[in-house]
Amino acid sequence: MDNFFKLLDDLIRPGNWPFLAAFIVVLIGLAVMVYFMIAASIKQEGFNRSFRVRSLWIHLYGGADDPKTQKRLYRKLLYVKVNYLARKESAAAPFYKRVVRRLDGPEQLVPVYDEAVYYTLKLFPETRKILREQEHSSGVVDPRLVIPWTKDVNFNPDGVRPAKELVGMETNVESDTMLTVSHFLNGLQDQSQTFCTYADEDAESLRLIVDFSSIPNAADTIKKDGTHLLINRQPVETDDLRDEDCGGSVYMAHCKNAKRGSVLEMRFTFKNWNAVAG
């Protein structure tokens, strides 16, 4: 270190400034070279290190785990929350009556014997127009478009009379995210039920969650029969499919690298159906 300071002392003497300028240029060149070497290492191999300089902590990160280096791909999540469940034929009265404003006249008031709320989240690779989404059920569908938030939604794109069981949502608003929240009413009146989500395009992630935690004695009255990934309506075997019982009558299925047209489904049986109630 003493030699280094002696060298600096010699360089700053009058008449040695050209050598000082050359020395500074060399130092700057070395610093730039070291910077680019570290940056290349971070980008190619990944880096995640913390350093302490006196009382200051410096954190460097990058590589494959850095979200800024990853291209966003299409991802979809369907979360189904079953709030009420009773068989219409054996129930003394509906749980409540829901007003579905997109329907006409007396059909707007719907007695609710079962209710499942579908939260559908889609993350797109880029901003795009949210053209058309379609929901259908054996009961009544009451949808909402939450993201993008807009009043400019057409719930009857084809101009036909509104149908209880089928609804299309259409808007020209642009977004890289879409979230719909739809109430499905009286669509769970059969003993066997299938919940499914569809890959609209090649998907990095396709996830389905079915939640019966609000149903009393769900563990005793609701039996999960299986999880499947379907392509062209045929079950396929893949290591990218994960199936999990989350506890409390909540079930999750996740498929990575799902091709367009793939369907992820969970099947259930309601045991002792006449006794099931929420």
HELIX and SHEET records of a PDB file:
HELIX    1   1 ASP A    2  LEU A   11  1                                  10    
HELIX    2   2 TRP A   17  GLU A   45  1                                  29    
HELIX    3   3 GLY A   63  ASP A   65  5                                   3    
HELIX    4   4 PRO A   67  THR A   69  5                                   3    
HELIX    5   5 GLY A  105  GLN A  108  5                                   4    
HELIX    6   6 ALA A  218  THR A  221  1                                   4    
HELIX    7   7 TRP A  273  ALA A  275  5                                   3    
SHEET    1   A 2 PHE A  47  VAL A  53  0                                        
SHEET    2   A 2 LEU A  56  GLY A  62 -1                                        
SHEET    1   B 7 VAL A 140  ILE A 147  0                                        
SHEET    2   B 7 GLU A 174  LEU A 185 -1                                        
SHEET    3   B 7 ASP A 114  LYS A 129 -1                                        
SHEET    4   B 7 ARG A  75  LEU A  85 -1                                        
SHEET    5   B 7 ALA A 203  ASP A 211  1                                        
SHEET    6   B 7 VAL A 250  ALA A 258 -1                                        
SHEET    7   B 7 LEU A 241  ASP A 245 -1                                        
SHEET    1   C 2 TYR A  96  VAL A  99  0                                        
SHEET    2   C 2 LEU A 109  VAL A 112 -1                                        
SHEET    1   D 2 ARG A 132  HIS A 136  0                                        
SHEET    2   D 2 LEU A 166  GLU A 170 -1                                        
SHEET    1   E 4 SER A 192  TYR A 198  0                                        
SHEET    2   E 4 VAL A 263  PHE A 270 -1                                        
SHEET    3   E 4 ILE A 222  ILE A 231 -1                                        
SHEET    4   E 4 GLN A 234  PRO A 235 -1                                        
END                                                                             
